[in-house]
């Protein structure tokens, strides 16, 4: 690499800026995979950084105004559904949050919960659009308008299928009052995630269909942003490899009084991740590679 490749008129060249960007992304993802599984202040800071990355990505991909609207739609719907379930048991089941007791709450739900739904949901939306060959660009077509929110909801629920048993049964970030067959997590939780995810994804689709077009991006820029979204999505699942590899042992008791083996729970999270989130991310990456060709 020559000096001209690094500096043009005293400023870093485009290639140098791009390398720096990928290094920053790599550091964020590595930190998230290595430390976000443990309920510590550093993990909370990583969660806030993840949400910020989703907002920046949405602003670059759709535009700042669109990103703000998507964020608002998501947190409004998810806070409504979370509070409904915490009060009535529908749609997720009977539970209450324990983590982040010092944070402000929206109803009975910690304020961080809605933005986390947005962060994971936004990247799930991009992954689902890739799987459907860019359906987010064709929301005027009835098939894509219906199919994309459904597929995105399934992609999103895969994340909860991987993380809920460890976050609730081991970390006790939230407590399922009646336990459940999936290491203390009930089936109703996953059905509730499907419903809630579909509701705000369908709201996304309604809003985006009314927009004339997203900000103009070259094919290369679009693929690059989509590749970043795939990496962030997959990293959410890879966080469960570290605690499993540590070989934690012992027993944990859920709220229903059932005893579970910690190592079994950790291993099941990794198994589920490999054949859901990792497979979905790989398929999306292959779709992107094929579109480049």
N, C-alpha and C positions, 0 to 999 in steps of 0.2 A: 504494500500500500504506500503510495507516494504522499508527500506533504500536501499536494493538491487534493488528494482524496480525503484528507483529514480536515483541512481548513480551506475555506474559500473566503477571501477578504477578511480574515481574522475570525471567521465564524466556523463552527463545526459543519462539515458537509452533511448531506442527507444520509449517506451511508453510515457515518459516525453516529448521527442522531438515532438512526434505526438500530444500530448495535446497542447503544445505550438503553434504548427503550426495551429491547428484548432482554437485556441483562436485568433491568429493573423488574420486569414481569417475572423472570426466572427466580429472582430473589423473593418476590412476594409469594409466588406459588410454593417455593421450597419452604419458606417460613410457615405458610399455612398448613402444608402437609406434615411438617415436623412438629408443630406445637399447638395447632388450633383444637386438637382433640381433648386437651386438658382444660378444665374450667378455671382459668387463671386470668388476671388482669391483662396479661400479654395476649392471651387468646381472644379476649374481648376487643382489644385494640386491633387485632388481625381481622375480626369480624367487621369492625367499622371500616377498615381499609378495604375489605372485600366489597362492601356496599358502595363505597366511594368509587371503586374501580368499575362496578356495574353502571353507576350513574354516568361516569366519564365515557364509558364505552357506548352507552345508549345515546349520549349527546353527540358522539362522533358518528355513530351509525345512522341515527334518525334525525338528529338535531336537538338543540337544548330544550326548545319548547315541547317537542314530542316526548323527550326523556322525562321532563317534569310531569307531563300529563300521565304518562305510563306509571310513574312512581306514585302519583296521587291515587290513580285508579286501584293500583295493587294494594296499597296500605289501607285504603278505605274499605275495600271488600274483605281483606284478610282480618283486619281488626274486628269488623262486624261479625264474621263467622267464628273467630276465636272466642269473642265474648259471648256469642250465642251458645257455643258448646260448653264453655265454662259455667254457664248459668243453667242450661237445660240438658246438656249431654248430647245435643245434636249439632253438627254431624260427626264430630270426632269421637265422642265418648265422654265419660266423666273423668275430669282431670283438673289439676290446678298447677300453676307455675310456682316454683320455689326459687329458682335462680334469679339473680339481679334484683333482690328485694329492695335495694336502695335506689333503684332507678324509678323515674316517673312511670306511671301506668296510664294506659288508655283503657278505661273501664277496669278490668281485673288483669289485663295483659301488659307485661313489660314493654316499654316503648320501643325496644330494639327488635321485637318480634316481627312487626310489619315490614320494616326495612330489610330484614333478613329474607323474608318471603320474596321481596322484590329482587334482591341480589341473585338468589338461586333461580327465581322464576324467570328473570330476564335472560340469563344465560341458557336456561332450558328452552326458552322460546326460540332463540337463535339456533340452537342445536336441532330442534324439531323442524325449523324452516329449512335447514340444510338437508335433513333426511327426506324432506318432501320437495327437493330440488328447487328451493327458493320460493316456497309458497307465500312467504311474507310479502313478496313483490306482486302477488296475484290475488289479493284479497277481494278484488271485485268479482272473482269467479266463485260461484256458490260452493264448489267442491273444496277449494282451498280455504274459503271463509269458515267452513265447518270442520274440515279435517285438521287444520293447523292447531286450533285450540285443543282439540281432543288429543292429538299426538303430543303436544307440549305438556298437557296435564299428566300424561303417562310418563314422559321424560322427567318431569318435576317430581312426581311421586316416587320414582326410583330413588331419589336422594333420601327421602324420608324412610323408605324401606331399608336403606343401608344404615342410617344414623339413629333412628328413634330408639331402638332397644338399648343402645349404649348410653345415649343422652338421658333417657328416662330411668332405666333400671339401675345402671351403674352410677352415672353422674347425678341422677335425681334432679336434673334441671327442671323437670316437671314430673308429676306423680299421677299415674293412672289408678284411680281409686279402686277399680275392680280387677286390676291386673289384666292379663291376656295371654293367649297361647304362644305368641311370638316373644318369648323371654320377657313377659310382663306387659306386652303391648297388644291391644285388642285389634281385631280386623276392622272395626268401625273407624279406627284412626286412619287407616290407609284409604278407605272409601271416602272419608271426609276430606282427605288431601286431594283425591281425584276431583271431587265436587268443587272444592274451593279453588283449586288451580284452574279448573275449566271455567269457572265464573269470571275470574279476572283475566284469563287469556281471551275469553270471548269478548270481554269489554275492550281489551287491547285491539282485537280485530275490528270491532265496531268503530273505534276511534281512528285506527290507521287506514281503514277503508275510505274514510271521509277525506283523508289527506290526499292532495294531488300527487305528491311523490316525495320520497325521502331526499335529503340533500344529495346532490350528485357525487357519486364515487366512481372511480375507475374500477374495472374488474379486479385489478390487483389489490387495490385498497380494500375492496369489499371482502375478498378472500382472506386477506391478512386479518381483518377485524373478526371475521367468522372463525378463523383458526384460533385467535386469542380466546374467543368465547368458549370454544371446545375445550381448550386447556383449563380454563377456570372451572368449567363444569366437571371435568374429570378429576380435578384436584380435590373437589369436595368429597369424592369417594375415596381417594388415595389416603386421606388423613387417617383412615382406620387401619392402615397397614402397620403404622408405628406402634400403637398400643398392643396389637396382636403379636408383633415380632418381639416385644418386650417379655412375652410369656407370663403375663399376669395370671396369678392363680387365686384360689379362694372362692368363697360363696357370697352371693348377694340375695337378699330377700325383697320381693316386690310388695306392693301395698296389700295384695291379697294373701300374703303369707307364704307364697310359693318360693322355694329355694332354687336358685340357678347357679351354675358354675360360670365364673367370670371368663375363664379361658374359652369355654364353649361359645359363650355369647360373642366374644371378640372374633373368634374364628368364623362364626356364622356371618358376621357383618362383612368380613373380607370375602367369603364365598359369594354372598349376594352381590357385593360390589363388582366382583370380577365378571359376573354373568348378566349384569344390568347396566350400571353406569359406565364401566370400562368398555363393554361391548358397544353400547350406544355411542360413546365418544369415538371409538375406533371406526365404526360405520360412518359417522359424520365426517371424520377425517378422510376416509377413503372417497366419500362423495366429493369433498373439496378437491382432492388430488385428481379425480377424474374430470371435474369441471375445468381445472387448470389445463389439462391435456386437450 
